[in-house]
Amino acid sequence: MAEKRLSVVVVGGGIGGLFAANALIARGLRVSVFEQAPSLGEVGAGVFLTPNSVRQLQRVGFGPAVESRGARVGPHSRYFRHDGTPIAPVQVTDSSGWNATFGMHRADLVEMLAAALPPQAVHTGHRCIGFEQAGEVARVRFANGATAEADVVIAADGIHSELRQHVAPPSRSVFHGSVAYRGVIEHQRIAHWPAASWLMWLGKGKHFLTFPLRAGGLINYVGFVPADEEMKESWSAPGDPDVLRREFAGWDPRIETLLSRIEATFRWALYDREPLQGWSRGRLTLLGDAAHPMLPHLGQGANQSIEDGMALATILGRADRNTAVAALLAYEGLRRERVAAVQRGARENGLRYDSANPDLGVRDAEIAAHAAFRRRLYDHDVVPEAEAAALALA
């Protein structure tokens, strides 16, 4: 008897690809993940999880792991001017008051998602170099000579996606003139630091962010500063701690104290892309940064990729080989407008954070009012809309 469950190949073993694989398997699909790196992992820094994605992680059974391995961000989270003058509280709940906002180490999140997959589901050391499809079969080729066939292929291979060219015309990533210095510091090395707060300081052309990881045992920091020239898009280029310290000299003494105790830092150039007109072609679709790389100024990159994965799993869970192509178009139609709004919102928020408006009183009022946008963002539940889209295919 022929296998009726759809088979899916996921290209990319980051947060988006691994969550999608878990969500698809939970819906009964057969899934294989192919990652180009020799092993799964992430460099040592944090990711900010917000209620719109945490409710999806809970649905797939990861709620307890997020609670135990993350760090809940509490109501004492604040925005400050560069000198420490308070501006406004930070929105950490949805409209109902549900606080499901966590700082989580990227390596912990990747490990958690990978460990839940069946044995042999993840194949490392597979760099994608080609794609083709004909009839009911989609085929991916890898640099090591291997191939993989499936009913559906999901490109979750990041901002430099090899597979994007098979869906959309070539486009350049957009450099936004700044870099982020990022890393973690053990809380015991700066014991007075609040262990449950998301804190951001805003200055001219730069800003500084901290939030907790691993139940407050680590503090994640990110310093956003101007860059004179474009840099390679990398999460893990080494940075110079002394350069970072000079960038924030004269700011709130709390920042200077924290930076005096760091010994190493990574440097990350900030790029995104203009929203795509289409994410899918035939049996191939895009997910996460492959579809919609965004600036980090709403903390939504990982959260939106998790929403993508749940939407896709919900729709494909009701599809078969005959409706798979229509299902991918339904997924795209469901997600493109929302994600484009988040991409634009991240750009706009970055301008606020870097005090592009010389009237700081106006800027501060915009920061306070932005809580309403975040509540709407966090209220969103992708599943009801995805279920409706799936039923419409039947």
Secondary structure as GFF3:
##gff-version 3
##sequence-region A 1 394
A	DSSP	beta_strand	7	11	.	.	.	ID=ss1
A	DSSP	alpha_helix	15	26	.	.	.	ID=ss2
A	DSSP	beta_strand	30	34	.	.	.	ID=ss3
A	DSSP	beta_strand	46	49	.	.	.	ID=ss4
A	DSSP	alpha_helix	51	59	.	.	.	ID=ss5
A	DSSP	alpha_helix	63	69	.	.	.	ID=ss6
A	DSSP	beta_strand	71	72	.	.	.	ID=ss7
A	DSSP	beta_strand	78	81	.	.	.	ID=ss8
A	DSSP	beta_strand	86	89	.	.	.	ID=ss9
A	DSSP	beta_strand	102	105	.	.	.	ID=ss10
A	DSSP	alpha_helix	106	115	.	.	.	ID=ss11
A	DSSP	beta_strand	122	123	.	.	.	ID=ss12
A	DSSP	beta_strand	128	134	.	.	.	ID=ss13
A	DSSP	beta_strand	137	142	.	.	.	ID=ss14
A	DSSP	beta_strand	147	150	.	.	.	ID=ss15
A	DSSP	beta_strand	152	155	.	.	.	ID=ss16
A	DSSP	three_ten_helix	164	166	.	.	.	ID=ss17
A	DSSP	beta_strand	174	186	.	.	.	ID=ss18
A	DSSP	three_ten_helix	187	190	.	.	.	ID=ss19
A	DSSP	beta_strand	199	203	.	.	.	ID=ss20
A	DSSP	beta_strand	206	213	.	.	.	ID=ss21
A	DSSP	three_ten_helix	214	216	.	.	.	ID=ss22
A	DSSP	beta_strand	218	226	.	.	.	ID=ss23
A	DSSP	beta_strand	237	239	.	.	.	ID=ss24
A	DSSP	alpha_helix	241	247	.	.	.	ID=ss25
A	DSSP	alpha_helix	253	259	.	.	.	ID=ss26
A	DSSP	beta_strand	265	272	.	.	.	ID=ss27
A	DSSP	beta_strand	280	281	.	.	.	ID=ss28
A	DSSP	beta_strand	284	286	.	.	.	ID=ss29
A	DSSP	three_ten_helix	288	290	.	.	.	ID=ss30
A	DSSP	three_ten_helix	296	298	.	.	.	ID=ss31
A	DSSP	alpha_helix	301	316	.	.	.	ID=ss32
A	DSSP	alpha_helix	324	353	.	.	.	ID=ss33
A	DSSP	alpha_helix	360	369	.	.	.	ID=ss34
A	DSSP	alpha_helix	371	379	.	.	.	ID=ss35
A	DSSP	alpha_helix	382	393	.	.	.	ID=ss36
###
